[in-house]
Each structure stands twice: as structure tokens, then as C-alpha cells.
């Protein structure tokens, strides 16, 4: 069986923000660019992730009439996100993502620097590719 590496599948152009980024700016970025998550970085290392699921939680709290004008993403991001190493195979990554119950995973190098993002779409494309290679 041919190993498919995470670096072959991951999204390389990752839009990031800092923990101090205002939540209103994050919402605009997610909406305008049609992303399902943003990776929160400090010195190029992932320190958090804000996802569509987090936004649903925020919306539910907003309906409780809370003011959000000055809150930053640090108040809502998932801290210490589950990451995937650049030298993991597709199946190792799938195992981690399945076990952790997540839909997005920042991909890091040995220096803990963000180099990509592995999404559900990337994984589906990789599994399809693996199936095609298996048939060949």
C-alpha cells in the first residue's frame, strides 16, 4: 500500500489570527473568505483554533444579550489545538482526528511552526486518492 503523507493533502495557505484579534474581525474573515476555521498563532506556532462550532456557541451566548463589541478571539478559541506532524501519513492523521472528534487540525513541523491545515475536505480527497491507488 502506498503511504499518503499529510503534506501532500494539507491546505498550505492557512489564514491565521492572533489571540488579541477582535471577534468581530474574525467573524468578518470567516464570512468573507468562506472559511470554517481560523488558526490562532503566536510566533508562527498554533496556540488555538476558532471554528464554526465555536461560532455557534458564541451566537447562542449573544442571544442571551451579552455585549461582544470589545471581546477578542482569545475568549472563545479552543486552546492548545490538536496538531498533526508534517511527517504523519493520512491514516495516522485520520486516526488522531477520529479519536479526538475534531474536524480541523493545524499541521506543524519539528519546530512547532504552522505549515498547513488538514481539513475534512483534505481527508476525503486523500481517502479517495488512496482508494484509487489501491485499485490501480
Backbone as CSV, one residue per row, in Angstrom:
resi,resn,N_x,N_y,N_z,CA_x,CA_y,CA_z,C_x,C_y,C_z
1,UNK,0.839,-1.184,0.000,0.000,0.000,0.000,0.882,1.245,0.000
2,UNK,0.519,2.226,-0.779,1.249,3.483,-0.904,0.868,4.414,0.251
3,UNK,1.889,4.907,0.974,1.619,5.884,2.040,1.327,7.241,1.421
4,UNK,0.302,7.876,1.914,-0.014,9.241,1.509,0.313,10.123,2.707
5,UNK,1.152,11.123,2.496,1.629,11.978,3.574,0.726,13.188,3.754
6,UNK,0.590,13.608,4.978,-0.228,14.776,5.311,0.191,15.974,4.466
7,UNK,1.477,16.157,4.253,1.953,17.313,3.492,1.502,17.294,2.035
8,UNK,1.096,16.142,1.536,0.570,16.052,0.175,-0.881,16.522,0.104
9,UNK,-1.566,16.533,1.233,-3.006,16.794,1.259,-3.390,18.116,1.902
10,UNK,-2.590,18.574,2.832,-2.968,19.723,3.654,-3.145,20.992,2.834
11,UNK,-3.923,21.880,3.359,-4.067,23.216,2.814,-2.859,24.015,3.271
12,UNK,-2.091,24.537,2.335,-0.842,25.226,2.682,-1.048,26.698,3.011
13,UNK,-1.987,27.333,2.379,-2.256,28.752,2.623,-3.271,28.855,3.756
14,UNK,-2.781,28.985,4.977,-3.647,29.000,6.149,-3.835,30.440,6.620
15,UNK,-5.068,30.868,6.721,-5.351,32.184,7.266,-5.321,32.077,8.781
16,UNK,-4.574,32.971,9.395,-4.395,32.925,10.838,-4.786,34.257,11.451
17,UNK,-4.862,34.257,12.763,-5.058,35.489,13.505,-4.313,35.354,14.834
18,UNK,-4.241,36.426,15.554,-3.619,36.424,16.879,-4.715,36.355,17.936
19,UNK,-4.377,35.958,19.129,-5.367,35.828,20.204,-6.030,37.169,20.527
20,UNK,-5.344,38.262,20.226,-5.888,39.595,20.517,-6.867,40.081,19.455
21,UNK,-6.982,39.370,18.342,-7.867,39.786,17.256,-9.293,39.886,17.764
22,UNK,-9.949,40.973,17.417,-11.334,41.154,17.853,-12.235,40.112,17.208
23,UNK,-13.175,39.647,17.969,-14.108,38.631,17.485,-14.858,39.116,16.256
24,UNK,-15.220,40.385,16.222,-15.933,40.917,15.057,-15.071,40.796,13.798
25,UNK,-13.765,40.991,13.922,-12.871,40.842,12.773,-12.777,39.376,12.338
26,UNK,-12.767,38.465,13.299,-12.714,37.034,12.983,-13.968,36.618,12.226
27,UNK,-15.115,37.080,12.678,-16.370,36.745,12.001,-16.337,37.247,10.562
28,UNK,-15.846,38.475,10.359,-15.757,39.018,9.001,-14.814,38.181,8.141
29,UNK,-13.675,37.779,8.697,-12.721,36.966,7.944,-13.332,35.623,7.552
30,UNK,-13.988,34.967,8.502,-14.607,33.670,8.220,-15.688,33.816,7.153
31,UNK,-16.484,34.858,7.281,-17.583,35.066,6.337,-17.073,35.440,4.948
32,UNK,-16.198,36.433,4.870,-15.725,36.927,3.574,-14.922,35.892,2.800
33,UNK,-14.129,35.098,3.514,-13.281,34.123,2.834,-13.901,32.728,2.797
34,UNK,-15.079,32.591,3.403,-15.816,31.314,3.416,-14.997,30.180,4.031
35,UNK,-14.319,30.503,5.153,-13.553,29.506,5.893,-14.407,28.902,6.986
36,UNK,-14.057,27.696,7.411,-14.767,27.058,8.517,-13.978,27.153,9.822
37,UNK,-12.750,27.691,9.743,-11.973,27.882,10.962,-10.807,28.829,10.696
38,UNK,-10.253,29.365,11.768,-9.011,30.131,11.724,-8.085,29.557,12.780
39,UNK,-6.812,29.446,12.446,-5.824,29.003,13.422,-5.273,30.248,14.110
40,UNK,-5.226,30.214,15.434,-4.697,31.320,16.224,-3.226,31.020,16.488
41,UNK,-2.350,31.971,16.136,-0.915,31.731,16.247,-0.233,32.763,17.130
42,UNK,0.902,32.337,17.676,1.821,33.230,18.388,3.213,32.797,17.948
43,UNK,3.975,33.718,17.379,5.313,33.405,16.862,5.275,32.226,15.898
44,UNK,4.278,32.202,15.025,4.097,31.181,13.997,3.699,29.802,14.519
45,UNK,3.516,29.655,15.810,3.095,28.372,16.392,1.602,28.426,16.698
46,UNK,0.863,27.344,16.407,-0.570,27.349,16.720,-0.798,27.288,18.227
47,UNK,-1.581,28.244,18.728,-1.920,28.273,20.154,-3.412,28.086,20.379
48,UNK,-4.178,28.117,19.294,-5.619,27.945,19.410,-6.246,27.803,18.040
49,UNK,-7.536,27.523,18.038,-8.289,27.425,16.793,-9.705,27.885,17.091
50,UNK,-10.285,28.645,16.185,-11.676,29.070,16.334,-12.427,28.499,15.136
51,UNK,-13.495,27.761,15.420,-14.208,27.012,14.393,-15.667,27.433,14.291
52,UNK,-16.345,26.885,13.291,-17.781,27.121,13.153,-18.532,26.708,14.417
53,UNK,-18.120,25.615,15.014,-18.772,25.166,16.250,-18.640,26.215,17.342
54,UNK,-17.441,26.820,17.447,-17.240,27.886,18.429,-18.168,29.059,18.129
55,UNK,-18.365,29.372,16.847,-19.222,30.487,16.475,-20.681,30.230,16.854
56,UNK,-21.118,28.990,16.759,-22.482,28.658,17.182,-22.636,28.906,18.682
57,UNK,-21.631,28.535,19.455,-21.656,28.786,20.899,-21.714,30.284,21.171
58,UNK,-20.923,31.040,20.437,-20.914,32.497,20.603,-22.285,33.077,20.276
59,UNK,-22.872,32.625,19.186,-24.194,33.108,18.795,-25.229,32.794,19.867
60,UNK,-25.168,31.601,20.426,-26.105,31.235,21.496,-25.945,32.176,22.686
61,UNK,-24.712,32.518,23.020,-24.482,33.465,24.121,-24.970,34.870,23.759
62,UNK,-24.819,35.254,22.501,-25.281,36.570,22.060,-26.790,36.692,22.201
63,UNK,-27.461,35.589,21.939,-28.916,35.603,22.082,-29.327,35.827,23.529
64,UNK,-28.392,35.582,24.443,-28.641,35.843,25.866,-28.338,37.300,26.202
65,UNK,-28.151,38.145,25.147,-27.982,39.585,25.289,-26.673,39.979,25.974
66,UNK,-25.587,39.368,25.549,-24.265,39.728,26.043,-23.616,40.649,25.023
67,UNK,-22.875,41.652,25.474,-22.190,42.574,24.572,-20.843,42.006,24.151
68,UNK,-20.586,41.986,22.841,-19.369,41.375,22.313,-18.447,42.373,21.621
69,UNK,-18.734,43.648,21.691,-18.009,44.655,20.918,-16.508,44.678,21.145
70,UNK,-16.043,44.378,22.339,-14.606,44.512,22.618,-13.932,43.184,22.963
71,UNK,-14.610,42.084,22.735,-14.025,40.785,23.067,-13.127,40.279,21.946
72,UNK,-12.037,39.651,22.319,-11.115,39.090,21.336,-11.359,37.594,21.173
73,UNK,-10.738,37.037,20.163,-10.877,35.616,19.883,-10.324,34.769,21.030
74,UNK,-9.405,35.308,21.820,-8.833,34.578,22.952,-9.899,34.115,23.937
75,UNK,-11.027,34.829,23.990,-12.111,34.459,24.889,-12.880,33.226,24.430
76,UNK,-12.705,32.824,23.167,-13.545,31.771,22.607,-12.817,30.634,21.914
77,UNK,-11.570,30.835,21.582,-10.845,29.815,20.820,-10.626,28.558,21.652
78,UNK,-10.500,27.449,20.975,-10.073,26.223,21.628,-8.565,26.339,21.818
79,UNK,-8.122,26.236,23.051,-6.706,26.421,23.380,-5.943,25.116,23.169
80,UNK,-4.668,25.240,22.821,-3.806,24.078,22.591,-4.468,23.082,21.634
81,UNK,-4.658,23.500,20.393,-5.347,22.627,19.450,-4.574,21.337,19.192
82,UNK,-5.307,20.295,18.881,-4.701,19.034,18.465,-4.012,19.308,17.131
83,UNK,-2.742,18.963,17.036,-1.991,19.208,15.808,-1.542,17.888,15.194
84,UNK,-1.211,17.967,13.926,-0.706,16.834,13.168,0.709,17.187,12.740
85,UNK,1.626,16.250,12.869,3.002,16.475,12.429,3.089,16.332,10.910
86,UNK,3.976,17.091,10.309,4.114,17.076,8.857,4.505,15.713,8.296
87,UNK,5.119,14.860,9.116,5.547,13.549,8.611,4.570,12.419,8.939
88,UNK,3.359,12.767,9.375,2.327,11.756,9.579,1.754,11.322,8.236
89,UNK,1.316,10.082,8.173,0.602,9.615,6.987,-0.863,10.006,7.117
90,UNK,-1.572,9.896,6.016,-3.006,10.166,6.016,-3.705,9.334,7.075
91,UNK,-3.380,8.047,7.140,-4.102,7.168,8.062,-3.765,7.452,9.526
92,UNK,-2.548,7.882,9.790,-2.206,8.309,11.157,-2.996,9.561,11.518
93,UNK,-3.098,10.493,10.578,-3.860,11.724,10.817,-5.342,11.426,11.023
94,UNK,-5.895,10.552,10.192,-7.305,10.178,10.331,-7.556,9.558,11.700
95,UNK,-6.654,8.725,12.153,-6.800,8.093,13.461,-6.833,9.137,14.573
96,UNK,-5.945,10.119,14.509,-5.906,11.185,15.522,-7.183,12.008,15.488
97,UNK,-7.586,12.419,14.291,-8.772,13.264,14.133,-10.032,12.535,14.582
98,UNK,-10.136,11.254,14.226,-11.296,10.455,14.636,-11.330,10.298,16.149
99,UNK,-10.182,9.965,16.724,-10.090,9.754,18.168,-10.418,11.022,18.957
100,UNK,-9.988,12.168,18.453,-10.184,13.442,19.149,-11.529,14.095,18.833
101,UNK,-12.210,13.608,17.799,-13.516,14.159,17.436,-13.438,15.587,16.899
102,UNK,-12.417,15.866,16.102,-12.242,17.210,15.549,-12.398,17.183,14.032
103,UNK,-12.572,18.367,13.449,-12.761,18.460,12.000,-11.652,19.230,11.300
104,UNK,-10.785,19.862,12.063,-9.678,20.642,11.512,-8.460,20.398,12.386
105,UNK,-7.295,20.282,11.761,-6.072,20.103,12.553,-4.929,20.889,11.920
106,UNK,-4.366,21.825,12.681,-3.175,22.507,12.185,-2.049,21.492,11.984
107,UNK,-1.282,21.668,10.911,-0.131,20.810,10.634,1.118,21.603,10.996
108,UNK,1.989,20.985,11.796,3.192,21.665,12.267,4.447,20.905,11.840
109,UNK,5.572,21.624,11.861,6.861,20.987,11.590,7.554,20.678,12.920
110,UNK,8.758,20.212,12.869,9.505,19.824,14.078,9.765,21.003,15.021
111,UNK,9.723,22.223,14.491,9.933,23.416,15.312,8.616,23.964,15.876
112,UNK,7.540,23.190,15.735,6.211,23.571,16.210,5.650,24.783,15.458
113,UNK,6.109,25.004,14.231,5.619,26.110,13.413,4.504,25.611,12.510
114,UNK,3.486,26.425,12.358,2.355,26.098,11.500,2.798,26.088,10.042
115,UNK,2.545,24.978,9.353,2.894,24.892,7.938,1.678,24.567,7.068
116,UNK,0.549,24.247,7.694,-0.642,23.919,6.923,-1.812,23.607,7.822
117,UNK,-2.907,23.234,7.202,-4.135,22.886,7.910,-4.738,21.681,7.221
118,UNK,-5.067,20.660,7.990,-5.718,19.466,7.448,-7.200,19.567,7.773
119,UNK,-8.030,19.601,6.727,-9.471,19.758,6.893,-10.194,18.470,6.516
120,UNK,-11.481,18.425,6.802,-12.285,17.274,6.400,-12.214,17.061,4.897
121,UNK,-12.246,18.140,4.135,-12.173,18.034,2.679,-10.841,17.435,2.250
122,UNK,-9.743,17.869,2.870,-8.427,17.306,2.554,-8.409,15.800,2.823
123,UNK,-9.008,15.396,3.931,-9.022,13.980,4.305,-9.864,13.165,3.314
124,UNK,-11.023,13.686,2.952,-11.870,12.978,1.978,-11.132,12.824,0.656
125,UNK,-10.469,13.900,0.210,-9.692,13.821,-1.029,-8.579,12.787,-0.905
126,UNK,-7.930,12.733,0.247,-6.862,11.761,0.464,-7.371,10.334,0.489
127,UNK,-8.499,10.111,1.137,-9.075,8.764,1.185,-9.508,8.307,-0.203
128,UNK,-10.051,9.234,-0.987,-10.416,8.904,-2.366,-9.166,8.524,-3.157
129,UNK,-8.128,9.337,-2.991,-6.869,9.064,-3.681,-6.287,7.713,-3.276
130,UNK,-6.365,7.382,-1.985,-5.874,6.098,-1.504,-6.672,4.956,-2.121
131,UNK,-7.984,5.123,-2.233,-8.830,4.089,-2.822,-8.497,3.883,-4.301
132,UNK,-8.256,4.971,-5.000,-7.907,4.891,-6.423,-6.560,4.212,-6.578
133,UNK,-5.588,4.559,-5.752,-4.266,3.944,-5.825,-4.337,2.446,-5.505
134,UNK,-5.218,2.100,-4.578,-5.376,0.688,-4.185,-5.935,-0.136,-5.350
135,UNK,-6.839,0.494,-6.115,-7.456,-0.208,-7.253,-6.477,-0.380,-8.414
136,UNK,-5.508,0.545,-8.511,-4.574,0.526,-9.653,-3.582,-0.609,-9.588
